[in-house]
Amino acid sequence: MIEDSLSEARTKMGKAVETAKNDFAAVRTGRANPSLFSNVLVEYYGTPTPLQQLASFQNPEARTLLITPYDKSSLGDIEKALRNSDLGANPANDGNVIRIVMPELTEERRREYVRLVSGKAEDARVSVRNIRRTAKGEIEKAVKDGDAGEDEGTRGEKELDATTKKHIDQIDELLKRKEAELLEV
């Protein structure tokens, strides 16, 4: 019972760390990167579809990205979705491909991105803590109901705390690396 709760908590905490990593990848640094557009949804035949499924990406220069749609009829929808995204991108449509030149990051914009990433990291930490709280409640319930002994419950809680600390440290390390990347000029 306790081992099941701990295993489930480890799995969910790992997913929270992965989500944080993916959220950080979507925040741009000085280089144009296709992962910046991983959260962009395009209205494609009435269905919100991830941009990654509708087009291929090429990166000819550091700040330039070429987006070639698989279906030319979706070109206008892709351009509209890119304009409405919060990436600060200004797409140029030439009828075949969409060219995006990412603007140079200003110091103010870099600081804004650092605040954004810090908020995403805090959301991930809160998620990990909520998972811990749920698992701790399950362990306490198992001890109270007599399904597990007190020693086993105490050992399970210590292991849960160690797992929680490990995952929060991973999030903090990801945050530290992303901040350094963002502030690098």
RORODO-799823 format. One record per residue (C-alpha): x negated, z, y negated; residue in three letters. Coordinates in steps of 0.1 Angstrom, whole numbers, plus 5000, padded with zeros to 4 digits. Example, Ala and Ser with C-alpha at 12.3 -4.5 7.8 and 13.67 -1.06 7.14 Angstrom:
xx,zz,yy,res
4877,5078,5045,ALA
4863,5071,5011,SER
***
This chain:
xx,zz,yy,res
5000,5000,5000,MET
4973,5011,4975,ILE
4950,4983,4986,GLU
4978,4957,4981,ASP
4983,4970,4945,SER
4946,4969,4938,LEU
4943,4934,4952,SER
4972,4921,4932,GLU
4959,4937,4900,ALA
4924,4921,4906,ARG
4940,4887,4910,THR
4962,4890,4879,LYS
4933,4903,4858,MET
4912,4874,4870,GLY
4940,4850,4858,LYS
4941,4868,4824,ALA
4903,4862,4820,VAL
4908,4825,4830,GLU
4936,4822,4805,THR
4914,4837,4777,ALA
4886,4813,4787,LYS
4910,4783,4785,ASN
4923,4795,4751,ASP
4888,4798,4738,PHE
4880,4763,4749,ALA
4909,4750,4729,ALA
4894,4763,4696,VAL
4871,4738,4682,ARG
4835,4742,4672,THR
4813,4716,4654,GLY
4817,4690,4682,ARG
4848,4670,4691,ALA
4857,4678,4726,ASN
4887,4666,4748,PRO
4894,4702,4758,SER
4905,4708,4721,LEU
4936,4688,4729,PHE
4945,4705,4762,SER
4974,4724,4746,ASN
4988,4693,4727,VAL
5022,4683,4741,LEU
5035,4648,4735,VAL
5072,4640,4736,GLU
5071,4613,4763,TYR
5105,4598,4773,TYR
5122,4630,4762,GLY
5098,4653,4781,THR
5070,4674,4766,PRO
5039,4661,4785,THR
5003,4673,4781,PRO
4982,4647,4763,LEU
4955,4649,4791,GLN
4981,4632,4814,GLN
4989,4604,4790,LEU
4955,4592,4778,ALA
4918,4590,4785,SER
4892,4604,4761,PHE
4859,4590,4750,GLN
4834,4608,4728,ASN
4811,4582,4711,PRO
4798,4605,4684,GLU
4796,4643,4679,ALA
4827,4645,4657,ARG
4845,4614,4668,THR
4870,4611,4697,LEU
4887,4580,4710,LEU
4920,4585,4728,ILE
4932,4555,4748,THR
4967,4559,4761,PRO
4975,4546,4796,TYR
5009,4534,4783,ASP
5005,4515,4749,LYS
5042,4523,4741,SER
5033,4560,4738,SER
5007,4554,4711,LEU
5031,4564,4682,GLY
5043,4595,4701,ASP
5007,4606,4707,ILE
4997,4600,4671,GLU
5027,4621,4659,LYS
5019,4650,4683,ALA
4983,4650,4671,LEU
4994,4651,4634,ARG
5017,4680,4641,ASN
4991,4700,4660,SER
4973,4728,4643,ASP
4938,4712,4650,LEU
4934,4698,4615,GLY
4929,4663,4631,ALA
4937,4632,4612,ASN
4944,4604,4638,PRO
4939,4568,4629,ALA
4959,4543,4651,ASN
4945,4508,4654,ASP
4972,4496,4678,GLY
4951,4501,4709,ASN
4934,4534,4706,VAL
4936,4565,4684,ILE
4904,4574,4666,ARG
4900,4610,4655,ILE
4872,4621,4632,VAL
4870,4659,4632,MET
4863,4672,4597,PRO
4831,4692,4591,GLU
4838,4729,4596,LEU
4836,4749,4564,THR
4825,4785,4564,GLU
4860,4797,4556,GLU
4874,4776,4585,ARG
4848,4790,4609,ARG
4858,4826,4599,ARG
4895,4816,4604,GLU
4886,4804,4639,TYR
4867,4836,4647,VAL
4898,4856,4637,ARG
4920,4833,4659,LEU
4896,4838,4689,VAL
4895,4875,4683,SER
4933,4876,4684,GLY
4934,4856,4717,LYS
4908,4881,4731,ALA
4929,4910,4722,GLU
4960,4894,4738,ASP
4940,4890,4770,ALA
4928,4927,4768,ARG
4964,4938,4764,VAL
4974,4917,4793,SER
4947,4933,4815,VAL
4958,4968,4804,ARG
4994,4961,4812,ASN
4984,4949,4847,ILE
4965,4982,4850,ARG
4995,5002,4839,ARG
5017,4985,4865,THR
4992,4990,4893,ALA
4987,5026,4884,LYS
5024,5032,4885,GLY
5026,5017,4919,GLU
4997,5039,4931,ILE
5013,5071,4917,GLU
5046,5061,4933,LYS
5029,5056,4967,ALA
5013,5091,4964,VAL
5046,5107,4952,LYS
5066,5091,4980,ASP
5041,5103,5006,GLY
5030,5067,5016,ASP
4994,5076,5006,ALA
4974,5108,5003,GLY
4962,5123,4970,GLU
4926,5115,4977,ASP
4934,5079,4985,GLU
4955,5077,4952,GLY
4926,5092,4932,THR
4901,5068,4948,ARG
4925,5039,4941,GLY
4929,5048,4905,GLU
4891,5050,4900,LYS
4887,5016,4916,GLU
4915,5003,4894,LEU
4897,5017,4863,ASP
4864,5001,4873,ALA
4882,4967,4879,THR
4899,4970,4845,THR
4866,4977,4827,LYS
4849,4948,4845,LYS
4876,4923,4834,HIS
4877,4936,4798,ILE
4839,4934,4797,ASP
4842,4897,4808,GLN
4867,4890,4780,ILE
4844,4907,4755,ASP
4814,4886,4767,GLU
4834,4854,4764,LEU
4845,4864,4729,LEU
4809,4872,4719,LYS
4797,4838,4731,ARG
4825,4819,4714,LYS
4820,4837,4681,GLU
4783,4828,4682,ALA
4792,4792,4689,GLU
4817,4791,4661,LEU
4794,4806,4635,LEU
4764,4784,4645,GLU
4759,4759,4617,VAL
***
